[in-house]
Amino acid sequence: METRTPPGRSVVYAKNGMAATSQPYATLSALDILREGGNAFDAAVAAAAVLNVVEPHSTGIGGDVFALFWWAETGELKGLNGSGRAPGAASIEALRRLDHRTMPVENIHSITTPGTLDGWTTLLEEYGRMDLARVLAPAIRLAEEGFAVSPVISGDWRAGREKLARDADAARCFLTSGRAPAAGEIFRNPALARTFRTVAEGGKDVFYRGELGERLVKALREKGGLLTMEDLRAHRSDWVEPIGTVFRGCEVYEIPPSGQGLTALLALNILEKDDLSGLGSGSADIYHLILETLKLAFADRDRYIADPKFEDVPTGRLLSKEYAAERRALIDMNRALPAASPGRVPSGDTVYLATADAEGNMVSLINSIYSGFGSGICAGDTGVMMQNRGAGFVLDEHHPRRLAPGKRPFHTIIPGFLMKDGGPLMAFGVVGADMQPQGHIQLLLNHLEFGMNIQEAIEAPRVRFIAGNEVWVEDRIPPGVAEDLARRGHNVHRVGPFGFGGAQVIARNPETGVYSGASESRKDGCALGY
C-alpha cells in the first residue's frame, strides 16, 4: 500500500489504542480513558461528551447518535441507531393548524426526541468497561473549569450568534455579553456541567424519566414545543444490521435507513466498473464522473430513504449490481445531466470520531444536533441545545418522509466502516450534512483507487454536488479543471475549504494489528495513539 509522506500532517501510528476527533480536548480525553483501562466504547462516549462541551454548535445530548463498530470478542460488525423520533403530538395536521405550510427548519417545531444519551448508555452498558460517571468526568471538568476555544469553532460560533440571540436561554448559556467567544478565549458552561453531573449521578433515567427530563420538557412546552415526558419515556435506541457493498476487493459498510449511508453505497456501485485510475486523480474527468454519480445517487436518496418502520425502503434492490449498471448508463462523460430522476426498482453540523483499543475493538461514531446550534433553542437552564432533526420531514401526505407521530426523520449523519476478508480495516467518517456520503466516496477513492495514505486521502481537494447542475469545487482545484467542468454543463462555484466537511480515520493493519490515524486540517482536531 502507498506510504508517501503527505505535505502537511503525517499519519499517526500506534499499537495499543487510537483516537481521532475534531478537537484535541476530545482526542486527549479518549486517549486518557484508553490508558486507564477503558476500551474503545468508553473512549468514544467520553470523546463525544467532551465534544458536546467544546464544539457545542455541532453536537450534544439534545441530538442523535449513530455507530458502527467491530466487536473483537466475537468478530462481528454491528450497528446502533440512536436517533430520536417525532413527538407523539407532531403530525401534518397539527403543524398546519399552527400555520406551517412547509416543515420548519430551525424553530421549536423542528425538535425531535433527543436520542444521544440513550445511545451512549446503550453502548456502554453492552460493551463498555467503565461507568457513565467516569466516562463523563472529562466533559464535566472542561465545562466547569473552562476550555480555550479553537479557531475553526470560534468562526462557527460567530456564525451562529444571531441564531443564539433569538432564544434567551441559548444566549444566556452560549454568548458572553451578546458575543461569541474568540479563538483562544476561555469559555465555561456551568449549566451544561450541572446537567452532566446530574446524569452522571442518576443515569439516563434522570433524563428520560426523571427530574432533568421534566425540566427540559417544561422549558420547551413554555416555548410552544410538542415534546412530552411520554415521548422521552418511549424512546429506545435500536441495534441495526449494517448494509454494505464490495468495492475494489473491500467491503464498505454504512448504517441502514433512516440514515443516508445507502447513498454512498449506491455511488460506489455505479463507479465500480469504471477505469478510475485511468481517468487520473484530480482530473476533470474523475470529478465529472463523481459529480454525475452523486447526482443519480441523491435522486434515489431523496425518493427512497425514510424510516423503514413506516415506509418500504427497497435497500436490497437498490444495492443490486444490475441496478447500478442501469444508473451508470445514464452518465455522459462529455456533458452533465440537466437533472436526475430516481430510478425505478421492482415491486445535516455534526461531529465524527473514531476510537480503537488494544483488544482490536474499533468504533465509528457520529453525533449531531444537525444545523449549527440545532434548532437554536436551549432547554431552559439545562445547557442542552435541542436538535432540529425534524427538518428532515416533509408536510406532504404522499411522500415517504412525511411527518408522523413517533416516526424517525430522514438522517444525514452516517458512520462508515471498511473491512477486508471479513476483518476490520478502517473506521471512517466525514461530517457535513449532504457532504457526508460525498466525502465517504471521495475518501475511499483516494485511498483504495489512487493509492493515497489515509492522511493524504482526507486532505485531497474535494467537490460537492449541491442540486441540479450546481456544484462546488474546492479552491485548491486548478482553475483549468473547474473551467473544464463548466464546459461540460456544471454550474461551478469555487469555494474555500470549510464547505467540504471534515474527516477522521482510524485504520488497522490486518497483519500486525498496528493502528494508523488521520485527522484533517479542515477542522481543529487531531489523531493520537499510544
C-alpha positions as CSV (number, residue, x, y, z in Angstrom):
1,M,0.0,0.0,0.0
2,E,1.2,3.6,-0.7
3,T,3.1,5.1,2.2
4,R,4.1,8.5,0.8
5,T,4.6,11.2,3.4
6,P,1.9,13.9,2.9
7,P,3.0,17.5,2.5
8,G,1.1,18.5,5.7
9,R,0.3,16.3,8.6
10,S,1.8,12.8,9.0
11,V,-0.2,9.6,9.6
12,V,-0.1,8.7,13.3
13,Y,0.8,5.1,14.2
14,A,0.3,3.2,17.5
15,K,-0.1,-0.3,18.6
16,N,-2.2,-0.1,21.8
17,G,-5.0,2.3,21.0
18,M,-6.0,5.3,18.9
19,A,-8.5,8.2,18.8
20,A,-9.3,10.6,16.1
21,T,-11.7,13.5,16.6
22,S,-12.3,17.1,15.5
23,Q,-11.0,18.6,18.8
24,P,-7.7,17.9,20.7
25,Y,-9.6,18.0,24.0
26,A,-11.8,15.2,22.9
27,T,-8.9,13.1,21.4
28,L,-6.9,13.5,24.6
29,S,-9.9,12.6,26.8
30,A,-10.4,9.4,24.7
31,L,-6.7,8.5,25.0
32,D,-6.8,9.0,28.8
33,I,-9.7,6.6,29.0
34,L,-7.9,4.0,27.0
35,R,-4.7,4.3,29.0
36,E,-6.7,4.0,32.3
37,G,-8.1,0.6,31.1
38,G,-11.2,1.7,29.3
39,N,-12.0,0.3,25.9
40,A,-12.9,1.8,22.5
41,F,-16.5,2.2,23.5
42,D,-15.7,4.0,26.8
43,A,-13.3,6.3,24.9
44,A,-15.8,7.0,22.1
45,V,-18.5,8.1,24.6
46,A,-16.0,10.2,26.6
47,A,-14.9,12.0,23.4
48,A,-18.5,12.6,22.3
49,A,-19.3,14.1,25.6
50,V,-16.3,16.4,25.5
51,L,-17.3,17.5,22.0
52,N,-20.7,18.5,23.4
53,V,-18.8,21.0,25.6
54,V,-16.0,22.2,23.2
55,E,-18.0,22.0,19.9
56,P,-21.5,22.9,21.1
57,H,-22.8,24.1,17.7
58,S,-22.3,20.7,16.3
59,T,-23.3,18.1,18.8
60,G,-24.8,17.3,22.2
61,I,-27.3,15.3,24.3
62,G,-30.1,17.3,22.7
63,G,-29.3,15.5,19.4
64,D,-28.8,12.0,18.0
65,V,-26.1,9.4,17.6
66,F,-25.2,6.5,15.2
67,A,-22.4,4.0,15.5
68,L,-20.8,1.2,13.5
69,F,-18.3,-0.9,15.5
70,W,-16.2,-4.0,15.4
71,W,-16.6,-6.2,18.5
72,A,-13.4,-8.2,18.5
73,E,-14.5,-10.8,21.1
74,T,-17.0,-12.3,18.6
75,G,-15.6,-11.0,15.4
76,E,-18.7,-9.1,14.4
77,L,-19.5,-5.7,12.8
78,K,-22.6,-4.2,14.5
79,G,-24.6,-1.0,14.2
80,L,-26.6,1.2,16.5
81,N,-29.3,3.7,15.6
82,G,-29.6,6.1,18.5
83,S,-31.8,8.6,16.7
84,G,-35.0,10.1,18.2
85,R,-38.5,10.2,16.8
86,A,-41.1,12.8,16.2
87,P,-43.2,13.8,19.2
88,G,-46.5,11.9,19.6
89,A,-48.3,15.2,19.1
90,A,-46.5,16.0,15.9
91,S,-48.5,15.5,12.7
92,I,-49.0,17.2,9.4
93,E,-52.4,18.3,10.6
94,A,-51.0,19.7,13.9
95,L,-48.4,21.8,12.1
96,R,-50.8,23.1,9.5
97,R,-53.1,24.2,12.4
98,L,-50.0,26.2,13.6
99,D,-49.8,27.9,10.1
100,H,-46.9,25.8,8.8
101,R,-47.1,25.1,5.1
102,T,-43.6,23.5,4.9
103,M,-41.7,21.7,7.6
104,P,-39.9,24.2,9.9
105,V,-36.2,24.1,9.6
106,E,-35.0,25.9,12.8
107,N,-37.6,26.5,15.4
108,I,-39.5,24.8,18.2
109,H,-41.4,22.5,15.9
110,S,-38.2,21.1,14.3
111,I,-37.3,19.5,17.6
112,T,-37.4,15.7,17.8
113,T,-36.8,13.4,20.8
114,P,-33.1,13.5,21.7
115,G,-31.5,10.1,21.3
116,T,-27.9,10.7,22.1
117,L,-27.8,10.0,25.8
118,D,-29.7,6.7,25.4
119,G,-27.3,5.8,22.5
120,W,-24.3,6.5,24.7
121,T,-25.5,4.5,27.6
122,T,-26.7,1.6,25.4
123,L,-23.1,1.2,24.0
124,L,-21.6,1.5,27.5
125,E,-24.0,-1.0,29.1
126,E,-23.5,-3.6,26.4
127,Y,-19.8,-3.2,25.5
128,G,-18.0,-0.7,27.8
129,R,-15.9,-1.3,30.9
130,M,-16.4,2.0,32.7
131,D,-19.5,3.5,34.3
132,L,-21.2,6.6,32.9
133,A,-19.9,8.8,35.7
134,R,-16.2,8.0,34.9
135,V,-16.8,8.5,31.2
136,L,-18.5,11.9,31.6
137,A,-15.9,13.2,34.0
138,P,-13.6,14.9,31.4
139,A,-16.6,16.7,29.9
140,I,-17.8,17.9,33.3
141,R,-14.3,19.2,34.2
142,L,-14.0,21.1,31.0
143,A,-17.5,22.6,31.3
144,E,-16.8,23.7,34.9
145,E,-13.2,24.9,34.6
146,G,-13.4,26.2,31.0
147,F,-11.5,25.5,27.8
148,A,-9.7,27.5,25.2
149,V,-11.9,27.9,22.1
150,S,-10.2,26.7,18.9
151,P,-10.1,28.8,15.7
152,V,-12.5,26.9,13.4
153,I,-15.0,26.6,16.2
154,S,-14.7,30.2,17.1
155,G,-15.7,31.1,13.5
156,D,-18.6,28.7,13.5
157,W,-19.8,30.1,16.9
158,R,-19.7,33.6,15.5
159,A,-21.8,32.5,12.5
160,G,-24.4,31.2,15.0
161,R,-24.5,34.3,17.2
162,E,-27.7,35.8,15.7
163,K,-29.5,32.4,16.0
164,L,-28.5,32.1,19.6
165,A,-29.5,35.6,20.4
166,R,-33.1,34.8,19.3
167,D,-33.5,32.5,22.3
168,A,-33.0,33.9,25.7
169,D,-31.8,30.7,27.3
170,A,-29.4,29.9,24.4
171,A,-28.0,33.5,24.6
172,R,-27.5,33.2,28.3
173,C,-25.7,29.9,28.1
174,F,-23.6,30.3,24.9
175,L,-22.9,34.0,24.5
176,T,-20.8,36.4,26.6
177,S,-22.3,39.9,26.7
178,G,-24.1,39.0,23.4
179,R,-21.0,37.9,21.5
180,A,-19.4,34.5,20.6
181,P,-16.0,33.6,22.2
182,A,-12.9,34.4,20.2
183,A,-10.2,31.9,19.4
184,G,-8.1,31.3,22.5
185,E,-10.7,32.7,24.8
186,I,-11.6,30.6,27.9
187,F,-15.3,29.6,27.8
188,R,-17.2,27.9,30.7
189,N,-20.6,26.3,30.6
190,P,-21.8,25.8,34.2
191,A,-25.3,24.9,33.1
192,L,-24.2,22.0,30.9
193,A,-21.8,20.9,33.7
194,R,-24.7,20.7,36.2
195,T,-26.7,18.7,33.6
196,F,-23.8,16.3,33.1
197,R,-23.3,15.9,36.8
198,T,-27.0,15.1,37.2
199,V,-26.8,12.5,34.5
200,A,-23.5,11.0,36.0
201,E,-25.3,10.6,39.3
202,G,-28.7,9.5,38.1
203,G,-28.0,7.7,34.9
204,K,-30.1,8.1,31.7
205,D,-33.3,7.6,33.6
206,V,-33.0,11.0,35.2
207,F,-33.1,12.4,31.6
208,Y,-35.7,10.1,30.0
209,R,-37.9,9.5,33.1
210,G,-36.8,11.9,35.9
211,E,-36.5,15.4,37.0
212,L,-34.0,16.5,34.4
213,G,-36.3,15.4,31.6
214,E,-39.3,17.1,33.3
215,R,-37.3,20.4,33.4
216,L,-36.4,20.0,29.8
217,V,-39.9,19.3,28.7
218,K,-41.4,22.1,30.8
219,A,-39.0,24.6,29.3
220,L,-39.8,23.5,25.7
221,R,-43.5,23.4,26.3
222,E,-43.4,27.0,27.6
223,K,-41.9,27.9,24.2
224,G,-44.7,26.2,22.3
225,G,-43.0,22.8,21.8
226,L,-44.8,19.5,21.4
227,L,-42.3,17.2,23.2
228,T,-43.7,15.4,26.3
229,M,-42.4,13.1,29.0
230,E,-44.3,10.3,27.3
231,D,-42.0,10.9,24.2
232,L,-38.9,10.7,26.4
233,R,-40.1,7.6,28.2
234,A,-40.9,5.8,24.9
235,H,-37.5,6.4,23.4
236,R,-35.2,3.5,22.7
237,S,-32.1,3.0,20.6
238,D,-32.1,0.2,18.1
239,W,-29.4,-2.4,17.2
240,V,-29.3,-2.5,13.4
241,E,-27.7,-4.6,10.7
242,P,-25.1,-2.7,8.7
243,I,-25.6,-2.5,5.0
244,G,-22.7,-2.8,2.5
245,T,-21.2,-3.4,-0.9
246,V,-17.9,-4.6,-2.3
247,F,-15.6,-2.1,-3.9
248,R,-12.0,-2.9,-5.0
249,G,-11.9,-6.1,-3.0
250,C,-13.0,-4.5,0.2
251,E,-16.4,-4.5,2.0
252,V,-17.7,-1.0,2.6
253,Y,-20.4,-0.7,5.3
254,E,-22.8,2.0,6.2
255,I,-25.7,2.5,8.7
256,P,-29.1,1.5,7.1
257,P,-32.0,3.8,6.6
258,S,-33.2,6.0,8.2
259,G,-29.7,7.2,7.7
260,Q,-28.3,8.2,4.3
261,G,-25.5,5.7,4.2
262,L,-27.2,3.9,1.3
263,T,-26.3,7.0,-0.8
264,A,-22.6,6.3,-0.6
265,L,-23.1,2.6,-1.4
266,L,-25.2,3.5,-4.5
267,A,-22.5,5.8,-5.7
268,L,-19.7,3.2,-5.2
269,N,-21.7,0.6,-7.1
270,I,-22.1,3.0,-10.0
271,L,-18.4,3.8,-10.0
272,E,-17.2,0.2,-9.6
273,K,-16.9,-0.8,-13.3
274,D,-15.1,2.3,-14.4
275,D,-11.3,2.6,-15.0
276,L,-11.0,5.3,-12.4
277,S,-7.2,5.1,-12.2
278,G,-7.1,5.7,-16.0
279,L,-9.0,8.9,-15.5
280,G,-6.4,10.2,-13.1
281,S,-6.7,11.6,-9.6
282,G,-7.6,15.3,-9.6
283,S,-8.7,15.4,-13.3
284,A,-11.8,17.0,-14.7
285,D,-12.8,13.5,-15.9
286,I,-12.8,12.0,-12.4
287,Y,-14.6,15.0,-10.8
288,H,-17.2,15.0,-13.5
289,L,-17.8,11.3,-13.0
290,I,-18.1,11.7,-9.3
291,L,-20.5,14.6,-9.5
292,E,-22.7,12.8,-12.1
293,T,-22.7,9.7,-10.0
294,L,-23.7,11.6,-6.9
295,K,-26.5,13.4,-8.8
296,L,-28.0,10.0,-9.5
297,A,-27.4,8.6,-6.0
298,F,-29.0,11.7,-4.4
299,A,-32.1,11.4,-6.6
300,D,-32.6,7.9,-5.3
301,R,-31.8,9.0,-1.7
302,D,-34.5,11.7,-1.8
303,R,-37.0,9.3,-3.2
304,Y,-36.5,6.2,-1.1
305,I,-34.7,6.8,2.2
306,A,-37.1,7.1,5.2
307,D,-37.9,5.3,8.4
308,P,-38.2,1.7,7.4
309,K,-40.7,1.0,10.2
310,F,-43.1,3.3,8.4
311,E,-42.1,3.0,4.7
312,D,-40.9,0.3,2.3
313,V,-37.2,1.2,1.7
314,P,-36.1,-1.2,-1.1
315,T,-32.5,-1.3,0.1
316,G,-31.5,-4.7,-1.3
317,R,-32.9,-3.9,-4.7
318,L,-31.2,-0.5,-4.8
319,L,-27.9,-2.1,-4.0
320,S,-28.0,-4.7,-6.7
321,K,-25.2,-4.5,-9.3
322,E,-27.8,-4.7,-12.1
323,Y,-29.5,-1.5,-10.8
324,A,-26.1,0.2,-10.6
325,A,-25.4,-0.7,-14.3
326,E,-28.7,0.9,-15.3
327,R,-27.8,4.1,-13.5
328,R,-24.3,4.2,-14.8
329,A,-25.6,4.0,-18.4
330,L,-27.2,7.4,-17.9
331,I,-23.9,9.2,-17.4
332,D,-22.4,11.1,-20.4
333,M,-18.7,11.8,-19.8
334,N,-18.9,14.9,-22.0
335,R,-22.0,16.6,-20.6
336,A,-23.7,17.0,-17.3
337,L,-27.2,15.6,-16.9
338,P,-29.6,18.6,-16.7
339,A,-31.4,16.8,-13.8
340,A,-31.6,13.4,-12.3
341,S,-34.7,11.4,-11.6
342,P,-34.8,8.4,-9.1
343,G,-34.5,5.0,-10.7
344,R,-37.4,2.5,-10.8
345,V,-36.9,-0.6,-8.7
346,P,-39.1,-3.7,-9.0
347,S,-42.1,-4.3,-6.7
348,G,-27.3,17.7,8.3
349,D,-23.4,20.5,11.7
350,T,-22.1,17.2,13.2
351,V,-19.1,15.6,14.9
352,Y,-17.5,12.3,13.8
353,L,-15.0,10.4,15.8
354,A,-13.2,7.0,15.7
355,T,-11.6,5.0,18.5
356,A,-9.7,1.7,18.7
357,D,-8.2,-0.3,21.6
358,A,-5.6,-3.0,22.3
359,E,-8.2,-5.8,22.0
360,G,-9.0,-4.9,18.4
361,N,-12.3,-3.2,19.0
362,M,-13.0,-0.3,16.7
363,V,-15.8,2.3,17.0
364,S,-17.0,4.6,14.2
365,L,-19.4,7.1,15.9
366,I,-21.2,10.2,14.7
367,N,-23.1,12.7,16.9
368,S,-25.1,15.7,15.8
369,I,-27.7,18.4,16.6
370,Y,-28.0,19.0,12.8
371,S,-27.7,22.7,11.9
372,G,-25.3,24.9,13.7
373,F,-26.7,25.1,17.2
374,G,-29.5,22.9,16.1
375,S,-33.0,24.4,16.4
376,G,-31.4,27.5,18.1
377,I,-33.4,26.6,21.3
378,C,-31.9,25.8,24.6
379,A,-34.0,23.8,27.1
380,G,-34.3,26.3,29.9
381,D,-31.3,26.4,32.3
382,T,-30.1,22.8,31.4
383,G,-27.5,24.0,28.9
384,V,-28.9,21.4,26.4
385,M,-29.3,22.8,22.8
386,M,-32.1,20.9,21.0
387,Q,-31.6,19.4,17.6
388,N,-33.7,20.4,14.6
389,R,-33.7,17.0,13.0
390,G,-37.4,17.3,12.3
391,A,-36.4,19.4,9.3
392,G,-35.9,16.0,7.6
393,F,-39.7,15.5,7.5
394,V,-42.0,17.0,4.8
395,L,-45.6,18.1,5.1
396,D,-46.8,16.0,2.1
397,E,-49.1,13.1,2.9
398,H,-47.8,11.2,-0.2
399,H,-44.0,11.5,0.4
400,P,-42.0,8.7,2.2
401,R,-40.6,11.3,4.5
402,R,-43.9,12.7,5.6
403,L,-44.2,13.7,9.2
404,A,-46.0,11.3,11.5
405,P,-46.1,10.8,15.3
406,G,-43.3,8.6,16.6
407,K,-41.5,8.4,13.2
408,R,-37.8,8.8,12.8
409,P,-36.8,11.6,10.4
410,F,-34.5,11.2,7.4
411,H,-31.0,11.4,8.8
412,T,-27.8,12.8,7.2
413,I,-25.3,11.6,9.8
414,I,-23.6,8.3,8.9
415,P,-20.6,6.5,10.3
416,G,-18.6,4.4,7.8
417,F,-16.6,1.2,8.2
418,L,-14.3,-0.7,5.8
419,M,-13.4,-4.4,6.0
420,K,-11.5,-6.9,4.0
421,D,-11.7,-10.7,4.1
422,G,-14.1,-10.5,7.0
423,G,-11.8,-8.5,9.2
424,P,-11.7,-4.8,10.3
425,L,-9.7,-2.4,8.1
426,M,-10.9,1.2,8.8
427,A,-13.4,3.2,10.8
428,F,-14.1,6.5,8.9
429,G,-16.5,9.4,8.6
430,V,-16.9,12.8,7.1
431,V,-19.2,15.4,8.7
432,G,-21.2,18.0,6.8
433,A,-24.9,17.0,6.1
434,D,-25.2,16.3,2.4
435,M,-21.4,16.3,2.2
436,Q,-21.2,13.1,4.2
437,P,-21.8,10.4,1.6
438,Q,-19.9,12.6,-0.9
439,G,-16.9,12.7,1.5
440,H,-17.1,9.0,2.1
441,I,-16.7,8.1,-1.6
442,Q,-14.0,10.6,-2.3
443,L,-12.0,9.4,0.7
444,L,-12.4,5.8,-0.3
445,L,-11.5,6.5,-4.0
446,N,-8.4,8.4,-2.9
447,H,-7.3,5.6,-0.7
448,L,-8.4,2.4,-2.5
449,E,-8.1,3.5,-6.1
450,F,-5.4,6.2,-6.2
451,G,-3.1,4.8,-3.5
452,M,-3.1,7.7,-1.1
453,N,-2.4,7.0,2.5
454,I,-5.2,7.9,4.9
455,Q,-3.9,11.4,5.7
456,E,-3.5,12.3,2.0
457,A,-6.9,10.7,1.2
458,I,-8.7,13.1,3.6
459,E,-6.6,16.2,2.8
460,A,-7.1,15.9,-1.0
461,P,-9.3,18.6,-2.6
462,R,-13.0,17.7,-2.9
463,V,-16.0,18.5,-5.0
464,R,-19.6,18.7,-3.8
465,F,-22.9,18.2,-5.6
466,I,-25.5,20.7,-4.4
467,A,-28.6,20.4,-6.6
468,G,-29.4,20.2,-10.3
469,N,-26.2,21.2,-12.1
470,E,-24.9,23.4,-9.2
471,V,-21.6,22.1,-7.8
472,W,-18.9,23.4,-5.5
473,V,-15.2,22.8,-6.2
474,E,-12.6,23.4,-3.5
475,D,-10.5,26.4,-4.4
476,R,-7.3,24.3,-4.4
477,I,-8.6,22.5,-7.5
478,P,-6.8,24.1,-10.5
479,P,-8.8,26.7,-12.4
480,G,-8.4,24.8,-15.6
481,V,-10.1,21.8,-14.1
482,A,-13.0,23.9,-12.9
483,E,-13.3,25.5,-16.3
484,D,-13.5,22.1,-18.0
485,L,-16.3,21.1,-15.6
486,A,-18.2,24.3,-16.5
487,R,-17.8,23.5,-20.2
488,R,-19.5,20.1,-19.6
489,G,-22.5,21.9,-18.2
490,H,-21.8,22.1,-14.4
491,N,-22.7,25.4,-12.7
492,V,-19.3,25.6,-10.8
493,H,-18.7,27.6,-7.7
494,R,-15.1,27.7,-6.4
495,V,-15.3,28.0,-2.5
496,G,-12.9,27.7,0.4
497,P,-12.2,24.5,2.4
498,F,-15.0,24.8,5.1
499,G,-17.9,23.7,2.9
500,F,-16.4,20.2,2.3
501,G,-16.9,18.6,5.7
502,G,-14.2,17.2,8.0
503,A,-13.0,13.6,8.2
504,Q,-11.4,11.4,10.9
505,V,-10.0,8.0,10.1
506,I,-8.5,5.1,12.1
507,A,-7.1,2.1,10.0
508,R,-5.8,-1.2,11.2
509,N,-3.0,-3.2,9.6
510,P,-4.5,-6.7,9.5
511,E,-1.1,-8.4,9.6
512,T,0.5,-6.5,12.5
513,G,-2.5,-5.1,14.3
514,V,-0.9,-1.6,14.3
515,Y,-3.3,1.3,14.1
516,S,-2.9,4.4,11.9
517,G,-4.9,7.6,12.4
518,A,-5.6,10.7,10.4
519,S,-7.4,14.0,11.1
520,E,-7.7,16.6,8.5
521,S,-6.8,20.3,8.6
522,R,-10.3,21.5,7.6
523,K,-11.1,21.0,11.4
524,D,-9.3,21.8,14.6
525,G,-8.7,18.2,15.6
526,C,-6.0,15.5,15.7
527,A,-5.4,11.8,15.9
528,L,-3.3,10.4,18.8
529,G,-2.3,6.9,19.8
530,Y,-0.1,5.1,22.3
